[in-house]
Amino acid sequence: MGSLFTVRGTGYLLGSIIGSKAYDQKRISTHVVLMISVFIIGLICFIIPFITSLWMILGSFLFIGFAAGLIDVGGNTLLMWAWKDKVSGYMQLLHFFFGIGAFGFPFYLALLQFFFSESMSVSIGYWSVTVMCLSGILLMFVKSPKPDNEDDIEKPDNLNSNDEDDVINMNNLIEGDHLDEEDGRKEIVNDYKSEISNNLKKVLYYFINLNTSQNWMIIVCSIILFFYVGAEVNYGAYIYYYAKDNGWADSQEADMLTSLFWMFLTLGRLIAAGISSKVSVTIMLFTNIVGSLISMIILGIATLSTDIRILIKILLYSMTCTLGLFMSSLYPSVVSIPANLNLKVTGQSTSIMVIFASFGELLIPLIVALIFDEIGILSFPFTMIFCLVAVVLLYFLLIPLSRLSLKEWFLLRKVEYIEEDDEETEERNEIDLDGIRD
């Protein structure tokens, strides 16, 4: 059974890597790529109930993982292309439905077992996925969103994007040092506005091609997702054993803890979708990280410093719920940061973040299991705290990088102010000209 998850994870990584190119190419519509990926999963889920060979099952799960990787990269990328800096709420909704599927489908299978045998229930479950995947045909009737490409910006004539003099000249224009206040001729004002427009094109092209801070931001976001997804899967996998092995919960109560965590993780994304339009993504991200860390510290201290079973049980339930809420919107918030800053979003940049998240999902629970073998299950809270502290530190590295990437935005706002001020200057010069004629 464990080999199925390993093979699926391998396929998912391959799909995520290939997705970086599949959605950036221009020959085939991105919606066609997404639709084919959905159909692959539907087709394989249809034939799995008829397979009796272990190797064919492993191959089927490899292709399911591959298609899932393509869908994950494509869903996140296309959503950012479509909604750009307004993507936060829609990204939260997308991941909310991820949670609905992960949390709700096991209940659907359990319901089927009331009417059918166990094997038939599983078969009907797979065929139900096939039927749902048929909805992918609807993508053919929706126009594919396009990325914000620097090629769409017309390059000014005789422009050298590395010419620092353009930037210096732009600063001089902004300060208005070249203007003679005593010269009231209207032609000077028009020349001034024309020169601003020309230099603005040059400087914008310069900044758009200066991708160093943007690349570092993608890397930092990816490492945040590595630790976050690792912590999320770590808690969902081991809270059962942490509560049960220490005698704080029986099997049913421990199962309830796991279910509550995933339920509140899903519920939190629905709540985040509603408030994301009123709260900036950086504030939401900071709240998520700090709230998750505080919840885990309280749980760790309480379970290791008291022997009162009822108090520990109350804290286990309450902190599991709050941790699920705070961790819920962290992943979609991090993924949507580039789009919220109006940076260039590509299939490759999204793929890098998804791949790092996948490695966190695979490696951190494995490392934690090795720690349990050496130290024991009581080290569980400290492994969670370590991951969350790493996320906090990376968050404070992310803020200055995001400010560097906002240079273009500040420049635009400053030039908008100049253009507004030019209208007032033109009116004053017209008055001065009338005075000269008199």
N, C-alpha and C positions, 0 to 999 in steps of 0.2 A: 504493500500500500504506500509506503514512504517513497518508493521509486516513482510512483505516479506524480507526486508533488514535485519531485526533483526534475523529472522530465518536463512537466508543465512549466516549471520555473525557467528551465533552460530555453524552451520555446518562447516564453514571454520575453526574455532578454534579447533573443534573436529578432523577434518581431519589433521590439522597441528600437533596436539598432537600425534595422532596415526601414522602419517608419521614418527615421530622420531624413532619408532620401526620397521615400515614396511620396511624402506630402510636399516636398520642396520642388519636385520635378514638375514640368509644365505640359508634358505631352498628354497625360491622362488626368481627367477631373479628379480632384481630391475626394469628392463624394463617391465616385466610382470605386476608388481604393477602399474607402470606408465600407461601402456596400458589399464588395467582394469579401472583405474580412468578416463581416456579419454572416454572409452566406456560408463561408467556410465552417464557422462554428455550427450553424444550423444543419449543414449536411453531415458533419461528423457526429453531432448529437443524435441524428436520425439513425445512423448505422451502428452506433456503439452497442445498443441492446442485442444486436445480432452477432457481435464478435465474440469468439470463444478463445482466441489466441492471445496470450499475454503480450507478445511482441506487437501485435496489431493494436492492442489497447494502449501500449506505451507510445506507439507511433501516433495514435489518435490524439492522445493528450499533448504530444509535442506540437501537433498542428493547432490544437485548441489554444495552447499557450502562445504560439506564434501569432495567431489571429487576434488574441486578446491584447497582445503587446501593440499591434498595429492600431487597434481600436482605442486603446488608452492614449497613445501618442496623438492619434488623429482627433479624438474627441476634445482633448485639452487644447490642441493647436488651433483647430478650426473655430472653437468657441472664442479664443482670443483674437483671431483674425476678424471674426464677425462683429464682436462687441467692443474690442479695443480697450480703452480706459474705463469703460462701463461694465467690464466683464465680471467683476467680483461676485455680484449676486447670482449671475447665471452659472458661474463656476461652482458656487456653493450648492446650487440646485442640482447640477450634474453629479456631484459627489454625494449628494443626498440620495439620489436614485441608485447610485452604486450601493449605498448602505441598505436601501430598501430591498434590493435584490439579494444581498448577502444575508440580511437578517430575515427576510420574509420567505425565501424559497425553502429553507428547511421546514418551516411551518406548513407550507404547501405540500411537501412530501409526507409529512406526518399526517396531514389530513387525508391524503390519498390512501394511506395504509388502513384507514377505517373502512374502506370500501373494496380494496384490492389486496392481493398478497404482496409481500415485501418486494419480490423481484419484479412483479408487474407494476408496482408503484414507482420503482426506479425507472423502468422503461417509459412509463407515461410521463415522468418528470423530464427525461431527455427529449421525448417527442414534443413536449410542451415548449421547450426551448427552441426546437426547430420551428414551430408555428410562430413564436414571437420573432424569430429572426427573419421571417418572411416580410416583416414590416420594413426591412432595410430597402425594399424596392421603392419606398417613398422618397429616398434620397435622390432618385433620378429626376424627381419633379421639383427639386429645390436647387437654386443656384448656389454653386460653391463659393464661399467667401475667398477673397484674395488677400495675400499678405501685403503689409506696407513695405514696399521694396524701394531701395534707394535709386533703382534704375528708373522709377516713375518720376523722379525729380529731374527736371531739365538742367543739365550742367551748363553754367554760364560760359560764354565764349572766352577763349584764352585764359582758362582758370587753372591755376596750380593749387590743388587743395592743401599742399604742404607749405604754401607761402605764408609765413607768419606776418608779413607786412600787411596782409589783408585784415588780419585780426587787429593789428595795431591801428590801421586806418579806420576800422569800424569803431574802435574805442574813441578815437579822435572825433569821429562823426557824432557819436553819442553825446560826447561832452560839448560839441558845437564850437570847438576851439578855432575852426577855420572861418567862422563867420565874422564879418565886420558889422558891428552893431550900428554904425553910423550910415551904412549903405542901405538905402531904402528901396532899391530897385527890385521889382517883382521877379525879374529873371534870375536873380541870385537864389531866391527861395526855391524856384522850380529846379534849378541845377542842384541845389542841396538835397531836395527830395529824390531826384533821379539818382544821385550818387549814393544815397542811403539804400535805395532799392537794389542797386547793382552790388554793393558790398554786402548787403544782407544775404543775397543769393550765394555769394562766395563763402561767407562765414557759416551759413547753414550747411552747405555742402561739406565744408571742412569738419564740422562737428558730427555730421551724420556718418562720415567715414572714419571717425575716431572712435573705434569700438572697444578700446582697451578696458575701460571701466565697465562697459556692458558685459563683456566676456567674463570678467572677474565676478560680476554680479550673478551671472548664470551659474558659475562654479560654486559660489557661496550658497546660493539657493539650493543647489544640488546636494551639497554636504549637509545643509539643514534637513533636507528631506531624508537623507541617509539615516541620520540619528532619530528623526521624528518617527518615520515609518518603522524603524527598528524598535523604538520604544512602544509604539502602538501595538505591533504584533507581539512584542514581548509580554506586555500586560495581558492582552487577550489570551495568550497561550498559557501563561504561568500563574495567573491569579487563582485559578482553580486549585493548583497544587499547593500554592502558598497558604491558602485558607484551609484546605483539607489536611495537608500533612502536619500542620501545626495544631490541629484539633480545634480550630475556631469555627469550622463548618463541616457538615456532612456532605455527601455527594450531591444531593439535590440542592442544598444551599450554595455549594461551590459552583454548580451549573448556573444557578440563578445570578451569581456575581458576574460570570462571563457574559450571560445574556444581557444583563443590565448595562454592562460596559458598552457593548455594541449597539444596544438600543439608544442609549443617550448620545453615543457618537453620531448616530444617524439623526436623532432629534435635533442635536446641536447644529447640524448643517442646515436644517430647515429654518431654524431661528436665525442663523447667520445670514441666510439668503434674504431675510426680511430687513435686517439692520445694516447690511453692507452698503446700501445706498446712502446711509446717514453717517457712517463711521468710516474713516480712512482705513485702507488695508494695513498700514503700518501700526496704527493703534490697535486694530483687531488682532493683529499678529502678536503684538507685545502682550496684550491681555491674555491671549491663549497660552503663550509660553509661561508667563509668570503664574497664572492660575493653575496650570498643570504642575509646575514645580512646587508650588505651595501645597497643593493637594497631596502630592507624593511625599513631601517632607512630613506633613502631619500624619499621614498613614504610617510612614516608617518609624517615626518617633513613638507613636502610640502603641504600635504592635510590638515594639521591642522594649518598652519601658513599663508596661503594665501587665498584670495577670488577670485583670477583671474581664472575664470572657464576654459578658454582655456588652461592655463598653467597646471592646475590640470589634465585636460583630457589628455594632452600630456604625463605627468608623469605617469598617470595611465596606459596608453598603453605601454610606453617604459619600465617602471619598471616591469610590468607584464611579458613582453617578456624576460627581463634579468633574472628575478627571475625564470621563467620556465627553462631557459638555465642552470643557476647555480645549481638549485635543481635537474636537470635531472639525473645526474650520481651519486648522493649521495647514493642512496639505493644500486645499484649494487656494488659500490666501497666498502661500509661497509661490505656487505655480502661476498665479495671476499677477504677481508683482511686475514682471517686465511689461505686460500689456497696460497695467495701470500707470506706468511711467511713460507710456507712449514710445517704448523702445521697439526695435525691430524684433518681431517674434517669428521664428522659423521652425520647421519640423525638427531640425537638428537641435536647436536649443531646448525645445520641449523634450526631445528624446533623451538628451543628457540628464535632465532632471528625473525623468521616469526611470532611467537605468540606475542612477544612484539610489533612488527609492527602492528599487528591486533588490539591489545588493544589500541595503539596510535590512530589508525584510528577510533575506536569506542568512546573512552573516551574524547580525546581532543576537537573534535567538539562539543560534548555534554557539556563539561565544559564551552567552549567559548559561547555557546548559553545561558547558565545560567548567564554568565557575561554580555552579551548583555541585558538581562532582567533587571539587576540591574544598569548597568552603561550606556548602550547605544551602538549603532553600531560604534561610534567613537573610542571605545576601541579596535577595530579590529587590527590596526597595532601593538599595544602593546602586544597583545596576540601572534602574529607572532614573534615579536622581542624576547619575553620571551622564546619561544620554540627554536629559533635559537641561543640565548645566551647559553642556556643549552647544545646545541649540541657543541658549541665552547669549553665550559669548559670540556665536556666529551672527546673531541678530544685531549686536552692537557693531559688528564689522560690516553688516549689510547697509546700515544707515548712511555712513559717509560715501559708500559706493553709489547709493541711490542719488545722493546729492550731486555727485560728479556727473551722473547720467542726466541730470536735470538742467545742465548748462544751456542746452538748446532752448528749453522752455523759458528760462529766465531771460535769455537773449530776445526771444520773441516778444515777451511782455514788455521789455525795455524799449524795443523798437516801436511797438504799438503806442507806447506813451509818447514817443517822439513824434510819430505821425499825427497823433491828436494835437500835440503842441504846435505842430507846423501849421495847422489850420488857423490857430489863433495868431501865429506870427504873420501869416499871409494877410489876415485882416488888418493887423497893425501896419504892415507895409503899404497896403492900399491907402490907409489914412495918411501915412507919411507922404506918399506920392501926391495926394491931393494938396497937402500942405506946401509941398515944393512948387507945384504948379501955381498956387496962389501967390 
